[in-house]
Amino acid sequence: MFVLALNPLDPHSLLATFGPLGVALVLFAETGLLIGFFLPGDSLLFTAGLLCATTADATLHLSLPWVLVAAAAGALLGAQTGYLIGRRAGPALLDRPGRPRLQAATARAREALDGYGVGKAVVLARFIPLVRTVLNPLAGALRVPARTFTLWQAVGGLIWSLGVTTAGYLLGSRIPGIDTYLLPIIGVIVLLSLVPVARELWRARRKVGETR
């Protein structure tokens, strides 16, 4: 019954079931494990911040300090784990012919590393779904220096996790009763987070078409 009640793609369901711990677990999986590419990192952070500012439903009211700690821990530990996995497994880890979404994200991550350099690419990747999942193991597979990666993933991870959560909290604090519209807000955030994904898929398909 518990498994059926939990929807891992629904931030509301995750937060209602696990609270701040759910934030840490989801961010760890999304940024550290390739199997977590489908998880709702952006919408979860924003929703968690929003729920920290609302009190209409006591069962869903979260503590902002605990959510911020959980978000930072999940984002930083996840990225570092992904890097270590990529360093051990090598480039073959990301060579998944049957996973077009991951292939598209990997290609975009490579372009970011080549075009922006390690520091800027690692920071910017935090804000792009799928790319933030594959860039960490890709950096490890390409033998990016551990010290350089750790520095920039910490900078990007803190800006992303704390920034998106705080944005949700500020919105919830400024607009009374906004939790009434929680589901539509989550829907909009999910759609916005899918825009970069759709763009990467379109870019990948266009490249395939050009090579034929």
Backbone as JSON Lines, residues from 0, in Angstrom:
{"i":0,"aa":"M","n":[0.83,-1.2,0.0],"ca":[0.0,0.0,0.0],"c":[0.87,1.25,0.0]}
{"i":1,"aa":"F","n":[1.99,1.21,0.78],"ca":[2.89,2.35,0.85],"c":[3.51,2.63,-0.5]}
{"i":2,"aa":"V","n":[3.94,1.57,-1.19],"ca":[4.59,1.72,-2.5],"c":[3.62,2.31,-3.51]}
{"i":3,"aa":"L","n":[2.36,1.84,-3.45],"ca":[1.36,2.33,-4.39],"c":[1.03,3.79,-4.14]}
{"i":4,"aa":"A","n":[1.1,4.21,-2.85],"ca":[0.74,5.57,-2.5],"c":[1.81,6.57,-2.89]}
{"i":5,"aa":"L","n":[3.06,6.12,-3.01],"ca":[4.16,7.01,-3.32],"c":[4.37,7.14,-4.83]}
{"i":6,"aa":"N","n":[4.37,8.38,-5.29],"ca":[4.65,8.65,-6.7],"c":[5.99,9.38,-6.77]}
{"i":7,"aa":"P","n":[7.08,8.72,-7.22],"ca":[8.4,9.35,-7.22],"c":[8.52,10.53,-8.17]}
{"i":8,"aa":"L","n":[7.55,10.7,-9.08],"ca":[7.59,11.82,-10.01],"c":[6.8,13.02,-9.51]}
{"i":9,"aa":"D","n":[6.13,12.86,-8.37],"ca":[5.29,13.92,-7.81],"c":[5.97,14.51,-6.58]}
{"i":10,"aa":"P","n":[6.45,15.77,-6.66],"ca":[7.11,16.4,-5.51],"c":[6.23,16.41,-4.26]}
{"i":11,"aa":"H","n":[4.93,16.65,-4.43],"ca":[4.0,16.68,-3.31],"c":[3.99,15.34,-2.6]}
{"i":12,"aa":"S","n":[3.94,14.25,-3.36],"ca":[3.92,12.91,-2.79],"c":[5.23,12.59,-2.07]}
{"i":13,"aa":"L","n":[6.35,12.97,-2.68],"ca":[7.66,12.71,-2.08],"c":[7.82,13.45,-0.76]}
{"i":14,"aa":"L","n":[7.41,14.71,-0.74],"ca":[7.58,15.51,0.46],"c":[6.62,15.07,1.57]}
{"i":15,"aa":"A","n":[5.41,14.68,1.18],"ca":[4.44,14.2,2.17],"c":[4.91,12.9,2.81]}
{"i":16,"aa":"T","n":[5.63,12.07,2.05],"ca":[6.08,10.78,2.55],"c":[7.39,10.86,3.33]}
{"i":17,"aa":"F","n":[8.35,11.61,2.8],"ca":[9.7,11.59,3.38],"c":[10.13,12.9,4.03]}
{"i":18,"aa":"G","n":[9.45,14.01,3.73],"ca":[9.87,15.29,4.28],"c":[11.22,15.71,3.75]}
{"i":19,"aa":"P","n":[12.04,16.43,4.55],"ca":[13.36,16.87,4.09],"c":[14.26,15.72,3.63]}
{"i":20,"aa":"L","n":[14.13,14.55,4.24],"ca":[14.93,13.4,3.83],"c":[14.69,13.07,2.36]}
{"i":21,"aa":"G","n":[13.44,13.22,1.91],"ca":[13.12,12.97,0.51],"c":[13.86,13.91,-0.42]}
{"i":22,"aa":"V","n":[14.06,15.16,0.02],"ca":[14.8,16.12,-0.79],"c":[16.23,15.64,-0.98]}
{"i":23,"aa":"A","n":[16.87,15.22,0.12],"ca":[18.25,14.75,0.05],"c":[18.37,13.52,-0.84]}
{"i":24,"aa":"L","n":[17.45,12.57,-0.68],"ca":[17.53,11.33,-1.44],"c":[17.32,11.56,-2.94]}
{"i":25,"aa":"V","n":[16.34,12.39,-3.28],"ca":[16.06,12.64,-4.7],"c":[17.21,13.39,-5.36]}
{"i":26,"aa":"L","n":[17.74,14.4,-4.7],"ca":[18.84,15.15,-5.3],"c":[20.09,14.28,-5.41]}
{"i":27,"aa":"F","n":[20.31,13.42,-4.44],"ca":[21.44,12.51,-4.52],"c":[21.31,11.58,-5.72]}
{"i":28,"aa":"A","n":[20.11,11.02,-5.9],"ca":[19.88,10.1,-7.01],"c":[19.94,10.8,-8.35]}
{"i":29,"aa":"E","n":[19.37,12.02,-8.41],"ca":[19.32,12.72,-9.69],"c":[20.69,13.2,-10.14]}
{"i":30,"aa":"T","n":[21.53,13.62,-9.2],"ca":[22.83,14.17,-9.57],"c":[23.97,13.16,-9.46]}
{"i":31,"aa":"G","n":[23.71,12.01,-8.83],"ca":[24.78,11.05,-8.63],"c":[24.61,9.72,-9.32]}
{"i":32,"aa":"L","n":[23.38,9.36,-9.65],"ca":[23.11,8.05,-10.24],"c":[22.37,8.24,-11.56]}
{"i":33,"aa":"L","n":[22.81,7.58,-12.6],"ca":[22.16,7.74,-13.9],"c":[20.71,7.3,-13.89]}
{"i":34,"aa":"I","n":[20.37,6.38,-12.98],"ca":[18.98,5.94,-12.91],"c":[18.06,7.03,-12.38]}
{"i":35,"aa":"G","n":[18.62,8.1,-11.85],"ca":[17.79,9.17,-11.29],"c":[17.52,10.31,-12.24]}
{"i":36,"aa":"F","n":[17.8,10.11,-13.55],"ca":[17.64,11.21,-14.5],"c":[16.21,11.69,-14.62]}
{"i":37,"aa":"F","n":[15.23,10.84,-14.27],"ca":[13.82,11.2,-14.45],"c":[13.24,11.91,-13.23]}
{"i":38,"aa":"L","n":[13.98,12.02,-12.16],"ca":[13.44,12.57,-10.91],"c":[13.29,14.09,-10.98]}
{"i":39,"aa":"P","n":[12.3,14.64,-10.24],"ca":[11.93,16.06,-10.38],"c":[12.73,16.98,-9.46]}
{"i":40,"aa":"G","n":[14.02,17.18,-9.74],"ca":[14.86,17.99,-8.87],"c":[14.39,19.42,-8.71]}
{"i":41,"aa":"D","n":[14.2,20.14,-9.82],"ca":[13.82,21.55,-9.75],"c":[12.48,21.75,-9.06]}
{"i":42,"aa":"S","n":[11.48,20.99,-9.51],"ca":[10.14,21.16,-8.94],"c":[10.1,20.73,-7.47]}
{"i":43,"aa":"L","n":[10.92,19.74,-7.1],"ca":[10.96,19.31,-5.7],"c":[11.54,20.4,-4.81]}
{"i":44,"aa":"L","n":[12.62,21.01,-5.25],"ca":[13.23,22.09,-4.46],"c":[12.27,23.27,-4.29]}
{"i":45,"aa":"F","n":[11.66,23.67,-5.4],"ca":[10.75,24.82,-5.34],"c":[9.54,24.52,-4.46]}
{"i":46,"aa":"T","n":[8.99,23.32,-4.61],"ca":[7.83,22.94,-3.82],"c":[8.18,22.86,-2.34]}
{"i":47,"aa":"A","n":[9.35,22.31,-2.03],"ca":[9.78,22.22,-0.63],"c":[9.9,23.6,-0.01]}
{"i":48,"aa":"G","n":[10.49,24.54,-0.76],"ca":[10.58,25.91,-0.26],"c":[9.22,26.54,-0.06]}
{"i":49,"aa":"L","n":[8.32,26.27,-0.98],"ca":[6.96,26.8,-0.89],"c":[6.25,26.27,0.36]}
{"i":50,"aa":"L","n":[6.41,24.98,0.62],"ca":[5.75,24.37,1.77],"c":[6.35,24.84,3.1]}
{"i":51,"aa":"C","n":[7.6,25.3,3.07],"ca":[8.21,25.85,4.28],"c":[7.54,27.16,4.7]}
{"i":52,"aa":"A","n":[6.94,27.84,3.74],"ca":[6.34,29.14,4.01],"c":[4.85,29.07,4.24]}
{"i":53,"aa":"T","n":[4.23,27.9,4.02],"ca":[2.79,27.78,4.16],"c":[2.45,26.91,5.36]}
{"i":54,"aa":"T","n":[1.31,27.2,5.96],"ca":[0.9,26.47,7.17],"c":[-0.53,25.96,7.07]}
{"i":55,"aa":"A","n":[-1.15,26.07,5.91],"ca":[-2.55,25.64,5.76],"c":[-2.7,24.16,6.07]}
{"i":56,"aa":"D","n":[-1.73,23.35,5.66],"ca":[-1.76,21.91,5.92],"c":[-0.58,21.58,6.82]}
{"i":57,"aa":"A","n":[-0.84,21.36,8.1],"ca":[0.22,21.13,9.08],"c":[1.04,19.89,8.76]}
{"i":58,"aa":"T","n":[0.43,18.92,8.11],"ca":[1.14,17.67,7.81],"c":[2.2,17.87,6.72]}
{"i":59,"aa":"L","n":[2.07,18.96,5.95],"ca":[3.01,19.2,4.86],"c":[3.91,20.41,5.12]}
{"i":60,"aa":"H","n":[3.77,21.03,6.28],"ca":[4.62,22.19,6.58],"c":[6.02,21.7,6.92]}
{"i":61,"aa":"L","n":[7.02,22.25,6.22],"ca":[8.4,21.8,6.41],"c":[9.23,22.9,7.07]}
{"i":62,"aa":"S","n":[10.33,22.48,7.69],"ca":[11.26,23.42,8.33],"c":[12.28,23.88,7.3]}
{"i":63,"aa":"L","n":[12.36,25.18,7.06],"ca":[13.28,25.71,6.05],"c":[14.74,25.34,6.33]}
{"i":64,"aa":"P","n":[15.25,25.52,7.56],"ca":[16.65,25.14,7.79],"c":[16.94,23.69,7.46]}
{"i":65,"aa":"W","n":[16.05,22.76,7.84],"ca":[16.27,21.35,7.56],"c":[16.21,21.05,6.07]}
{"i":66,"aa":"V","n":[15.3,21.72,5.37],"ca":[15.19,21.52,3.93],"c":[16.45,22.02,3.23]}
{"i":67,"aa":"L","n":[16.96,23.18,3.64],"ca":[18.17,23.72,3.04],"c":[19.37,22.8,3.27]}
{"i":68,"aa":"V","n":[19.48,22.27,4.49],"ca":[20.58,21.34,4.79],"c":[20.45,20.08,3.94]}
{"i":69,"aa":"A","n":[19.23,19.55,3.86],"ca":[19.0,18.32,3.09],"c":[19.28,18.55,1.61]}
{"i":70,"aa":"A","n":[18.84,19.71,1.08],"ca":[19.05,20.01,-0.34],"c":[20.53,20.13,-0.66]}
{"i":71,"aa":"A","n":[21.25,20.87,0.18],"ca":[22.69,21.03,-0.06],"c":[23.42,19.7,0.04]}
{"i":72,"aa":"A","n":[23.08,18.9,1.05],"ca":[23.75,17.61,1.24],"c":[23.5,16.68,0.06]}
{"i":73,"aa":"G","n":[22.24,16.59,-0.38],"ca":[21.92,15.71,-1.5],"c":[22.59,16.14,-2.78]}
{"i":74,"aa":"A","n":[22.6,17.45,-3.04],"ca":[23.2,17.96,-4.28],"c":[24.71,17.76,-4.3]}
{"i":75,"aa":"L","n":[25.38,18.04,-3.19],"ca":[26.83,17.95,-3.17],"c":[27.32,16.5,-3.13]}
{"i":76,"aa":"L","n":[26.71,15.69,-2.27],"ca":[27.13,14.29,-2.19],"c":[26.79,13.53,-3.47]}
{"i":77,"aa":"G","n":[25.66,13.86,-4.08],"ca":[25.26,13.2,-5.32],"c":[26.24,13.48,-6.44]}
{"i":78,"aa":"A","n":[26.59,14.75,-6.63],"ca":[27.51,15.11,-7.71],"c":[28.87,14.45,-7.51]}
{"i":79,"aa":"Q","n":[29.36,14.44,-6.26],"ca":[30.67,13.85,-6.02],"c":[30.64,12.34,-6.24]}
{"i":80,"aa":"T","n":[29.52,11.71,-5.88],"ca":[29.38,10.27,-6.12],"c":[29.35,9.97,-7.61]}
{"i":81,"aa":"G","n":[28.62,10.78,-8.37],"ca":[28.57,10.6,-9.81],"c":[29.95,10.73,-10.43]}
{"i":82,"aa":"Y","n":[30.71,11.7,-9.96],"ca":[32.08,11.89,-10.47],"c":[32.94,10.65,-10.19]}
{"i":83,"aa":"L","n":[32.85,10.13,-8.98],"ca":[33.66,8.96,-8.61],"c":[33.24,7.72,-9.42]}
{"i":84,"aa":"I","n":[31.94,7.58,-9.66],"ca":[31.46,6.46,-10.47],"c":[32.01,6.56,-11.89]}
{"i":85,"aa":"G","n":[31.95,7.77,-12.46],"ca":[32.47,7.97,-13.8],"c":[33.97,7.74,-13.86]}
{"i":86,"aa":"R","n":[34.67,8.11,-12.83],"ca":[36.13,7.93,-12.81],"c":[36.49,6.45,-12.79]}
{"i":87,"aa":"R","n":[35.67,5.64,-12.1],"ca":[35.94,4.21,-12.02],"c":[35.45,3.47,-13.26]}
{"i":88,"aa":"A","n":[34.26,3.81,-13.72],"ca":[33.64,3.06,-14.82],"c":[34.15,3.48,-16.19]}
{"i":89,"aa":"G","n":[34.53,4.76,-16.32],"ca":[35.06,5.22,-17.59],"c":[33.97,5.63,-18.58]}
{"i":90,"aa":"P","n":[34.35,6.03,-19.79],"ca":[33.4,6.52,-20.8],"c":[32.31,5.51,-21.16]}
{"i":91,"aa":"A","n":[32.58,4.21,-21.02],"ca":[31.58,3.2,-21.4],"c":[30.31,3.33,-20.59]}
{"i":92,"aa":"L","n":[30.41,3.95,-19.41],"ca":[29.23,4.12,-18.55],"c":[28.14,4.92,-19.24]}
{"i":93,"aa":"L","n":[28.54,5.89,-20.06],"ca":[27.57,6.79,-20.7],"c":[27.25,6.4,-22.12]}
{"i":94,"aa":"D","n":[27.83,5.31,-22.6],"ca":[27.55,4.84,-23.95],"c":[26.33,3.93,-23.93]}
{"i":95,"aa":"R","n":[25.15,4.53,-23.98],"ca":[23.89,3.79,-23.88],"c":[23.08,3.99,-25.15]}
{"i":96,"aa":"P","n":[23.28,3.15,-26.18],"ca":[22.54,3.32,-27.45],"c":[21.03,3.29,-27.27]}
{"i":97,"aa":"G","n":[20.55,2.54,-26.28],"ca":[19.12,2.42,-26.08],"c":[18.51,3.54,-25.26]}
{"i":98,"aa":"R","n":[19.31,4.53,-24.87],"ca":[18.83,5.64,-24.06],"c":[19.08,6.96,-24.78]}
{"i":99,"aa":"P","n":[18.2,7.32,-25.72],"ca":[18.43,8.55,-26.5],"c":[18.48,9.81,-25.64]}
{"i":100,"aa":"R","n":[17.7,9.84,-24.57],"ca":[17.71,11.03,-23.72],"c":[19.06,11.21,-23.05]}
{"i":101,"aa":"L","n":[19.61,10.1,-22.54],"ca":[20.92,10.17,-21.91],"c":[22.01,10.48,-22.93]}
{"i":102,"aa":"Q","n":[21.88,9.93,-24.13],"ca":[22.86,10.22,-25.18],"c":[22.84,11.7,-25.54]}
{"i":103,"aa":"A","n":[21.65,12.26,-25.66],"ca":[21.52,13.68,-25.98],"c":[22.12,14.54,-24.87]}
{"i":104,"aa":"A","n":[21.85,14.16,-23.62],"ca":[22.38,14.91,-22.49],"c":[23.9,14.79,-22.42]}
{"i":105,"aa":"T","n":[24.42,13.61,-22.73],"ca":[25.87,13.42,-22.72],"c":[26.54,14.28,-23.78]}
{"i":106,"aa":"A","n":[25.94,14.33,-24.97],"ca":[26.49,15.17,-26.03],"c":[26.48,16.64,-25.62]}
{"i":107,"aa":"R","n":[25.4,17.06,-24.99],"ca":[25.31,18.46,-24.54],"c":[26.32,18.74,-23.44]}
{"i":108,"aa":"A","n":[26.52,17.78,-22.54],"ca":[27.49,17.96,-21.46],"c":[28.91,18.07,-22.02]}
{"i":109,"aa":"R","n":[29.21,17.26,-23.04],"ca":[30.53,17.35,-23.68],"c":[30.72,18.72,-24.33]}
{"i":110,"aa":"E","n":[29.67,19.19,-25.0],"ca":[29.75,20.5,-25.63],"c":[29.97,21.59,-24.58]}
{"i":111,"aa":"A","n":[29.3,21.47,-23.44],"ca":[29.45,22.47,-22.39],"c":[30.88,22.47,-21.84]}
{"i":112,"aa":"L","n":[31.43,21.28,-21.61],"ca":[32.8,21.19,-21.1],"c":[33.79,21.78,-22.1]}
{"i":113,"aa":"D","n":[33.57,21.5,-23.39],"ca":[34.48,22.0,-24.43],"c":[34.31,23.51,-24.64]}
{"i":114,"aa":"G","n":[33.07,23.97,-24.58],"ca":[32.8,25.37,-24.89],"c":[33.0,26.33,-23.74]}
{"i":115,"aa":"Y","n":[32.67,25.9,-22.52],"ca":[32.71,26.8,-21.37],"c":[33.89,26.55,-20.44]}
{"i":116,"aa":"G","n":[34.49,25.38,-20.54],"ca":[35.5,25.02,-19.56],"c":[34.84,24.33,-18.38]}
{"i":117,"aa":"V","n":[35.64,23.69,-17.56],"ca":[35.11,22.86,-16.47],"c":[34.27,23.67,-15.48]}
{"i":118,"aa":"G","n":[34.82,24.77,-14.98],"ca":[34.13,25.52,-13.93],"c":[32.75,25.98,-14.33]}
{"i":119,"aa":"K","n":[32.66,26.72,-15.42],"ca":[31.38,27.27,-15.86],"c":[30.41,26.15,-16.26]}
{"i":120,"aa":"A","n":[30.93,25.11,-16.92],"ca":[30.07,24.01,-17.35],"c":[29.45,23.29,-16.18]}
{"i":121,"aa":"V","n":[30.24,23.01,-15.15],"ca":[29.73,22.29,-13.98],"c":[28.67,23.12,-13.25]}
{"i":122,"aa":"V","n":[28.88,24.42,-13.16],"ca":[27.9,25.29,-12.5],"c":[26.62,25.39,-13.32]}
{"i":123,"aa":"L","n":[26.74,25.66,-14.62],"ca":[25.56,25.82,-15.47],"c":[24.76,24.53,-15.58]}
{"i":124,"aa":"A","n":[25.44,23.39,-15.57],"ca":[24.75,22.1,-15.72],"c":[23.75,21.86,-14.61]}
{"i":125,"aa":"R","n":[23.98,22.44,-13.46],"ca":[23.05,22.25,-12.34],"c":[21.63,22.69,-12.7]}
{"i":126,"aa":"F","n":[21.5,23.61,-13.6],"ca":[20.18,24.18,-13.92],"c":[19.55,23.55,-15.17]}
{"i":127,"aa":"I","n":[20.18,22.51,-15.7],"ca":[19.66,21.86,-16.91],"c":[19.35,20.4,-16.6]}
{"i":128,"aa":"P","n":[18.07,20.01,-16.56],"ca":[17.72,18.61,-16.3],"c":[18.41,17.68,-17.28]}
{"i":129,"aa":"L","n":[18.72,16.48,-16.85],"ca":[19.44,15.47,-17.61],"c":[20.93,15.8,-17.72]}
{"i":130,"aa":"V","n":[21.25,17.02,-18.12],"ca":[22.66,17.38,-18.23],"c":[23.31,17.33,-16.86]}
{"i":131,"aa":"R","n":[22.62,17.79,-15.81],"ca":[23.21,17.74,-14.48],"c":[23.36,16.3,-13.98]}
{"i":132,"aa":"T","n":[22.63,15.37,-14.6],"ca":[22.76,13.96,-14.23],"c":[24.0,13.33,-14.85]}
{"i":133,"aa":"V","n":[24.27,13.66,-16.11],"ca":[25.37,12.99,-16.81],"c":[26.69,13.73,-16.74]}
{"i":134,"aa":"L","n":[26.68,15.03,-16.45],"ca":[27.94,15.75,-16.48],"c":[28.89,15.29,-15.39]}
{"i":135,"aa":"N","n":[28.36,14.93,-14.23],"ca":[29.23,14.52,-13.13],"c":[30.0,13.23,-13.44]}
{"i":136,"aa":"P","n":[29.33,12.14,-13.86],"ca":[30.12,10.96,-14.26],"c":[30.97,11.21,-15.5]}
{"i":137,"aa":"L","n":[30.51,12.1,-16.4],"ca":[31.31,12.42,-17.58],"c":[32.61,13.09,-17.17]}
{"i":138,"aa":"A","n":[32.53,14.01,-16.21],"ca":[33.73,14.68,-15.73],"c":[34.71,13.68,-15.12]}
{"i":139,"aa":"G","n":[34.17,12.69,-14.4],"ca":[35.02,11.66,-13.84],"c":[35.64,10.79,-14.91]}
{"i":140,"aa":"A","n":[34.84,10.42,-15.92],"ca":[35.34,9.57,-17.0],"c":[36.41,10.28,-17.8]}
{"i":141,"aa":"L","n":[36.31,11.61,-17.94],"ca":[37.29,12.38,-18.7],"c":[38.48,12.8,-17.84]}
{"i":142,"aa":"R","n":[38.51,12.31,-16.61],"ca":[39.61,12.58,-15.7],"c":[39.82,14.07,-15.42]}
{"i":143,"aa":"V","n":[38.69,14.8,-15.25],"ca":[38.8,16.17,-14.78],"c":[39.42,16.13,-13.38]}
{"i":144,"aa":"P","n":[40.4,16.98,-13.07],"ca":[41.04,16.94,-11.75],"c":[40.02,17.0,-10.61]}
{"i":145,"aa":"A","n":[40.16,16.12,-9.64],"ca":[39.18,16.02,-8.56],"c":[39.02,17.32,-7.8]}
{"i":146,"aa":"R","n":[40.12,18.02,-7.56],"ca":[40.04,19.27,-6.8],"c":[39.25,20.32,-7.57]}
{"i":147,"aa":"T","n":[39.49,20.42,-8.87],"ca":[38.77,21.38,-9.7],"c":[37.28,21.06,-9.75]}
{"i":148,"aa":"F","n":[36.96,19.79,-9.98],"ca":[35.55,19.4,-10.05],"c":[34.85,19.66,-8.72]}
{"i":149,"aa":"T","n":[35.49,19.27,-7.61],"ca":[34.87,19.42,-6.3],"c":[34.57,20.87,-5.98]}
{"i":150,"aa":"L","n":[35.51,21.75,-6.31],"ca":[35.3,23.18,-6.06],"c":[34.08,23.69,-6.81]}
{"i":151,"aa":"W","n":[34.01,23.43,-8.12],"ca":[32.94,24.01,-8.92],"c":[31.61,23.31,-8.74]}
{"i":152,"aa":"Q","n":[31.62,22.01,-8.44],"ca":[30.34,21.35,-8.2],"c":[29.75,21.83,-6.88]}
{"i":153,"aa":"A","n":[30.61,22.18,-5.92],"ca":[30.12,22.72,-4.65],"c":[29.5,24.1,-4.87]}
{"i":154,"aa":"V","n":[30.19,24.93,-5.66],"ca":[29.65,26.27,-5.96],"c":[28.31,26.15,-6.68]}
{"i":155,"aa":"G","n":[28.28,25.36,-7.75],"ca":[27.03,25.22,-8.5],"c":[25.94,24.54,-7.71]}
{"i":156,"aa":"G","n":[26.32,23.53,-6.93],"ca":[25.33,22.79,-6.15],"c":[24.66,23.65,-5.1]}
{"i":157,"aa":"L","n":[25.43,24.5,-4.44],"ca":[24.85,25.37,-3.41],"c":[23.98,26.46,-4.03]}
{"i":158,"aa":"I","n":[24.45,27.05,-5.13],"ca":[23.64,28.09,-5.79],"c":[22.31,27.5,-6.25]}
{"i":159,"aa":"W","n":[22.36,26.33,-6.87],"ca":[21.14,25.7,-7.4],"c":[20.21,25.26,-6.28]}
{"i":160,"aa":"S","n":[20.69,24.43,-5.38],"ca":[19.81,23.84,-4.36],"c":[19.26,24.88,-3.4]}
{"i":161,"aa":"L","n":[20.12,25.76,-2.9],"ca":[19.65,26.77,-1.95],"c":[18.87,27.87,-2.66]}
{"i":162,"aa":"G","n":[19.28,28.2,-3.89],"ca":[18.6,29.27,-4.61],"c":[17.18,28.93,-5.01]}
{"i":163,"aa":"V","n":[16.98,27.75,-5.58],"ca":[15.63,27.35,-6.01],"c":[14.72,27.15,-4.8]}
{"i":164,"aa":"T","n":[15.26,26.57,-3.73],"ca":[14.45,26.38,-2.52],"c":[14.05,27.71,-1.92]}
{"i":165,"aa":"T","n":[15.0,28.63,-1.84],"ca":[14.71,29.96,-1.29],"c":[13.71,30.72,-2.15]}
{"i":166,"aa":"A","n":[13.79,30.55,-3.47],"ca":[12.82,31.2,-4.36],"c":[11.41,30.72,-4.06]}
{"i":167,"aa":"G","n":[11.25,29.41,-3.84],"ca":[9.95,28.88,-3.47],"c":[9.47,29.42,-2.14]}
{"i":168,"aa":"Y","n":[10.38,29.52,-1.19],"ca":[10.02,30.03,0.14],"c":[9.6,31.5,0.06]}
{"i":169,"aa":"L","n":[10.33,32.3,-0.68],"ca":[10.0,33.73,-0.8],"c":[8.65,33.93,-1.48]}
{"i":170,"aa":"L","n":[8.37,33.13,-2.49],"ca":[7.08,33.24,-3.17],"c":[5.96,32.87,-2.21]}
{"i":171,"aa":"G","n":[6.15,31.79,-1.45],"ca":[5.13,31.38,-0.49],"c":[4.93,32.4,0.62]}
{"i":172,"aa":"S","n":[6.0,33.11,0.98],"ca":[5.91,34.12,2.05],"c":[5.22,35.39,1.57]}
{"i":173,"aa":"R","n":[5.39,35.7,0.3],"ca":[4.86,36.96,-0.23],"c":[3.39,36.86,-0.63]}
{"i":174,"aa":"I","n":[2.94,35.67,-1.03],"ca":[1.58,35.52,-1.54],"c":[0.76,34.63,-0.61]}
{"i":175,"aa":"P","n":[-0.12,35.2,0.21],"ca":[-0.93,34.41,1.13],"c":[-1.83,33.41,0.39]}
{"i":176,"aa":"G","n":[-1.93,32.2,0.93],"ca":[-2.82,31.2,0.37],"c":[-2.35,30.6,-0.93]}
{"i":177,"aa":"I","n":[-1.08,30.79,-1.26],"ca":[-0.6,30.27,-2.54],"c":[-0.59,28.76,-2.58]}
{"i":178,"aa":"D","n":[-0.56,28.12,-1.39],"ca":[-0.56,26.65,-1.36],"c":[-1.86,26.07,-1.93]}
{"i":179,"aa":"T","n":[-2.89,26.91,-2.04],"ca":[-4.14,26.47,-2.66],"c":[-3.92,26.12,-4.13]}
{"i":180,"aa":"Y","n":[-2.96,26.79,-4.72],"ca":[-2.66,26.58,-6.14],"c":[-1.39,25.76,-6.34]}
{"i":181,"aa":"L","n":[-1.07,24.92,-5.35],"ca":[0.19,24.18,-5.37],"c":[0.3,23.28,-6.6]}
{"i":182,"aa":"L","n":[-0.75,22.53,-6.89],"ca":[-0.67,21.58,-8.01],"c":[-0.46,22.29,-9.35]}
{"i":183,"aa":"P","n":[-1.22,23.37,-9.66],"ca":[-0.93,24.07,-10.92],"c":[0.49,24.64,-10.97]}
{"i":184,"aa":"I","n":[0.98,25.13,-9.84],"ca":[2.34,25.68,-9.8],"c":[3.36,24.6,-10.09]}
{"i":185,"aa":"I","n":[3.18,23.43,-9.47],"ca":[4.09,22.3,-9.72],"c":[4.05,21.92,-11.2]}
{"i":186,"aa":"G","n":[2.83,21.91,-11.77],"ca":[2.7,21.57,-13.18],"c":[3.48,22.52,-14.08]}
{"i":187,"aa":"V","n":[3.4,23.82,-13.77],"ca":[4.13,24.82,-14.57],"c":[5.63,24.61,-14.44]}
{"i":188,"aa":"I","n":[6.1,24.35,-13.21],"ca":[7.53,24.14,-12.99],"c":[8.02,22.92,-13.74]}
{"i":189,"aa":"V","n":[7.23,21.85,-13.7],"ca":[7.61,20.62,-14.4],"c":[7.71,20.89,-15.9]}
{"i":190,"aa":"L","n":[6.74,21.62,-16.45],"ca":[6.76,21.93,-17.88],"c":[7.99,22.77,-18.24]}
{"i":191,"aa":"L","n":[8.3,23.74,-17.39],"ca":[9.46,24.58,-17.66],"c":[10.75,23.77,-17.6]}
{"i":192,"aa":"S","n":[10.81,22.83,-16.66],"ca":[12.02,22.01,-16.53],"c":[12.18,21.05,-17.68]}
{"i":193,"aa":"L","n":[11.08,20.76,-18.38],"ca":[11.14,19.85,-19.52],"c":[11.56,20.55,-20.81]}
{"i":194,"aa":"V","n":[11.52,21.88,-20.82],"ca":[11.9,22.62,-22.02],"c":[13.34,22.31,-22.44]}
{"i":195,"aa":"P","n":[14.33,22.38,-21.5],"ca":[15.7,22.02,-21.91],"c":[15.81,20.58,-22.39]}
{"i":196,"aa":"V","n":[15.04,19.67,-21.78],"ca":[15.08,18.27,-22.19],"c":[14.59,18.13,-23.62]}
{"i":197,"aa":"A","n":[13.46,18.78,-23.94],"ca":[12.92,18.71,-25.29],"c":[13.9,19.33,-26.3]}
{"i":198,"aa":"R","n":[14.56,20.37,-25.88],"ca":[15.53,21.03,-26.77],"c":[16.69,20.09,-27.07]}
{"i":199,"aa":"E","n":[17.18,19.38,-26.03],"ca":[18.3,18.46,-26.25],"c":[17.9,17.31,-27.17]}
{"i":200,"aa":"L","n":[16.68,16.79,-26.99],"ca":[16.21,15.71,-27.85],"c":[16.1,16.18,-29.3]}
{"i":201,"aa":"W","n":[15.6,17.39,-29.49],"ca":[15.47,17.93,-30.84],"c":[16.83,18.13,-31.48]}
{"i":202,"aa":"R","n":[17.79,18.63,-30.7],"ca":[19.15,18.83,-31.21],"c":[19.76,17.49,-31.61]}
{"i":203,"aa":"A","n":[19.55,16.46,-30.75],"ca":[20.13,15.13,-31.04],"c":[19.52,14.54,-32.31]}
{"i":204,"aa":"R","n":[18.2,14.65,-32.46],"ca":[17.56,14.11,-33.65],"c":[17.96,14.85,-34.91]}
{"i":205,"aa":"R","n":[18.17,16.15,-34.81],"ca":[18.58,16.92,-35.97],"c":[19.99,16.51,-36.41]}
{"i":206,"aa":"K","n":[20.87,16.24,-35.42],"ca":[22.22,15.81,-35.77],"c":[22.21,14.46,-36.44]}
{"i":207,"aa":"V","n":[21.32,13.56,-35.93],"ca":[21.21,12.24,-36.54],"c":[20.73,12.37,-37.98]}
{"i":208,"aa":"G","n":[19.76,13.26,-38.2],"ca":[19.24,13.46,-39.54],"c":[20.28,14.03,-40.48]}
{"i":209,"aa":"E","n":[21.17,14.91,-39.96],"ca":[22.19,15.51,-40.8],"c":[23.26,14.53,-41.22]}
{"i":210,"aa":"T","n":[23.47,13.51,-40.36],"ca":[24.52,12.51,-40.66],"c":[24.06,11.44,-41.62]}
{"i":211,"aa":"R","n":[22.75,11.37,-41.89],"ca":[22.23,10.33,-42.79],"c":[22.41,10.74,-44.24]}
